[in-house]
Amino acid sequence: MSGTDLSADLAACRAAHERLHRTLDRVDDLVVRQPSRLPGWTVGHVLTHLARNADSVLRRLRAVERGELVTQYEGGQAGRAAEIEAGHARPAAEIVADLRAADEAVDAAFAAAPPQVWARTVLAGDVNEIPATRLVFARWREVEVHHVDLGLGYGYAEWPDALVARWLPELLEQLPDRTDRHGLMAWMLGRAEAPEVRSWG
């Protein structure tokens, strides 16, 4: 990734955090307990997940600075789930302050990371290595998607054009692996109903 592309991603991630924080201004104890758009999760679950995801970004970035590779979440997916379960029922003020602080820490760490850090790799999940620069895009899209999941007025139509232009082609490349290829081609040619597609989420 070029320096220009990284700079654009850094700016986009900061802007996504800022949009999310404007939504947080309206969050109170009633709101955090209401259902989100994700089955089984309240708004508090989503906000807690976003904070812990920010921590996971910071955790891996700090490890790269030390020349180490660490898993995305301490304790893996079980650790991720435990952190969300432990944090989702906190008072709204605590949840909001936690997320704001986590976002600010990520933005500051991204801004301060030296060039050699961005030339290295990190782990996505527990095993897959990705370029460290990909952390920025991953955080940006995480915030955009879960901002919509909150169900608090921010919709997918408000996703930045730059995000859609970049991420949609990546998702479409995976589409043939998630459905019947013959049915997909027939549908695209107007010869069949849309095939069932397994969700990414």
Residue pairs with C-beta under 8 A, 6 or more apart in sequence:
1 9
1 118
1 131
1 133
5 133
6 118
6 133
6 136
8 162
9 133
9 136
9 137
9 140
10 110
10 111
10 136
12 140
12 160
12 162
12 163
13 106
13 107
13 110
13 136
13 137
13 139
13 140
13 143
14 107
15 160
16 140
16 143
16 144
16 147
16 160
17 103
17 104
17 106
17 107
17 143
19 147
19 154
20 50
20 99
20 103
20 143
20 147
21 100
21 103
23 147
23 150
23 152
23 153
23 154
24 47
24 96
24 99
24 100
26 152
27 43
27 47
27 92
27 95
27 96
27 152
28 92
29 91
29 92
31 43
31 92
31 152
32 42
32 43
32 44
32 47
32 88
32 90
32 91
32 92
32 95
33 42
33 43
33 44
33 89
34 42
34 43
34 151
35 41
35 42
35 43
35 151
36 42
36 43
36 45
36 46
36 149
36 150
36 151
37 148
37 149
37 150
37 151
38 45
38 46
38 149
41 49
41 88
41 149
42 88
43 150
43 151
43 152
44 87
44 88
44 89
44 90
44 92
44 95
45 84
45 88
46 146
46 149
46 150
47 88
47 95
47 96
47 99
47 150
48 83
48 84
48 87
48 88
48 90
48 95
48 98
48 99
49 84
49 146
50 99
50 102
50 142
50 143
50 146
51 87
51 95
51 98
51 99
51 102
52 73
52 80
52 83
52 84
52 87
52 102
53 139
53 142
54 99
54 102
54 103
54 105
54 106
54 139
55 102
56 72
56 73
56 80
57 106
57 135
57 138
57 139
58 102
58 105
58 106
58 109
59 70
59 72
59 74
60 70
60 72
60 122
60 123
60 132
60 135
61 109
61 110
61 113
61 117
61 122
61 132
61 135
62 109
63 69
63 70
63 122
64 117
64 120
64 121
64 122
64 132
65 113
65 117
67 120
69 121
69 122
69 123
69 129
70 123
71 123
71 125
71 126
72 80
72 123
72 124
72 125
72 126
73 79
73 80
73 83
75 82
76 126
77 125
77 126
87 95
87 98
88 95
90 98
106 139
110 135
110 136
117 132
118 131
118 132
118 133
119 132
120 131
120 132
121 129
121 130
121 131
121 132
122 129
122 130
122 131
122 132
122 134
122 135
123 129
123 130
124 130
124 134
124 138
130 138
137 166
140 163
141 163
141 167
144 159
144 160
144 163
147 154
148 154
148 155
148 156
148 159
171 200
174 200
175 184
175 197
176 184
178 197
178 198
178 200
179 195
179 196
179 197
179 198
180 195
180 196
183 192
183 195
184 195
186 192
187 193
187 194
187 195
